[in-house]
Amino acid sequence: MAFSKTTPILRMLDEAAARAFYVGYLGFHIDWEHRFEAGFPLYMQVSRAGLVLHLTEHHGDACPGSTVFVRVSGLREYHAEISAKGYGYLQPGVQATFHGSIQMEVIDPSGNRIRFDEMT
């Protein structure tokens, strides 16, 4: 057996807030969106630089408050990019970790955490 890819599924509680956070603030692109019918919960895929996330309004898909750990390169540059946007709800910093990396954690409007981690 071989594993080829992991795609975290994160619960979103407010579609407009999730779009503002993932697209407007973090700079992700919306790859596709799906609803079974008009007015039904949204399921969508967002991505940036090889990181793919699924965001869902379906209550059975995921629990709000999950954490995703993502290895990255260029963390300080990414931190500078999002800091320049002046997002009013979050101002993450870059911290050294006990395991020899630097890390930035962001928390989305539904309480999900993404830990961007770069080995130094």
N, C-alpha and C positions, 0 to 999 in steps of 0.2 A: 504494500500500500504506500502511496505517496500523497501528501497534501499539497495542493497547488495554490490556494489563496484563502484568506480569511476576510470576511466582510462583516464587521460589527453592525448590529441592528440596534438603534437607539430610539427610545420612545420620545415623541414630541407631543407636547400638550397644547401648543399654540402655534399654528402654522405660520402666521405672519412674523411672530417673534423668532421662530426657527429660521425662516428665510433671511431675516435681518442679521441674525447671528452668523449662520454658516456661509451665506453668500456675501452679504454686505460687509461683515466684520472679518471673518476668517478667509475670505477670498475663494471659497469653493465654487464650483460650477454645478448647476442642476443638469444631470445627465438624462433623467427621465422621471416622469410622474405617473402614478396609476391610482385610479378610483374605480371601484366596481360600477358605480353609478353616481350621477350628480348628487352632491350632498353627503356622500359616503366618506369614510375616513381616507386620508391621503397616505400613500406609501411612495417614497421617492428615493432616488439615488443621487448623492452629491459626491464630488471628487475634486481632488487637487493634488497634483504632482505625484500620482501613484497611490494616494490614500483614497480608498472608496468606503463610504459609509451609507448605510440605509437608514432613513428616518421614517418612522411610522406613527400614525395616529391610532392604529389598531391596539386596543388595550391588551390583547392576548399575546402580542408579539414580543414585548420587552417591558421592563419596569423602569420608570424614571429613576435617575440617580445611579446609573451604571457608570463604570470607568473603562476607558480604552487607553492602553499604553502603546505609544507609537514611536518607533526609532526613526530619527530624522538626521539630516545634516543641514547646516545653515540655520540653526535655531536662532542665533543672535540676529541675523538678518530678518528672519520671519518675525521675531519679536519687535524689531524696529518698525517693520511694515505695518503690523496691526496696531502698535502703539500710536503711530502717526494718525490713525483714523479717529482717535478720540471717542471710542465706544464708551458711553456713559455708565454702563452697568458692570464693567469689568476692566481692571488694569493689572494684568498678570505681570509677574516678574520672572526673571531667569535665576534659578538657584543651583548651587552645586549640590550634588547628592552624595550619600555615603558610599556609593558604588562607582565613583570616578566618572560621573557624567554631569551634564548640566540639564536642567529640566524646567519646562514651563507648563503650568497646568491652567486650562481654561474650563469654565463651567458654563454650559449652555442654559438657555431659559427654562429647560425642564429638569435641571439639576444633574445632568450627565457631565462627567468629567473626561477631558481628553488630556493625557499627559504626554507632551512632546518631549522626547528624551534624546540627547546627543552624547555619544561617548567622546571624551576629551583625550 
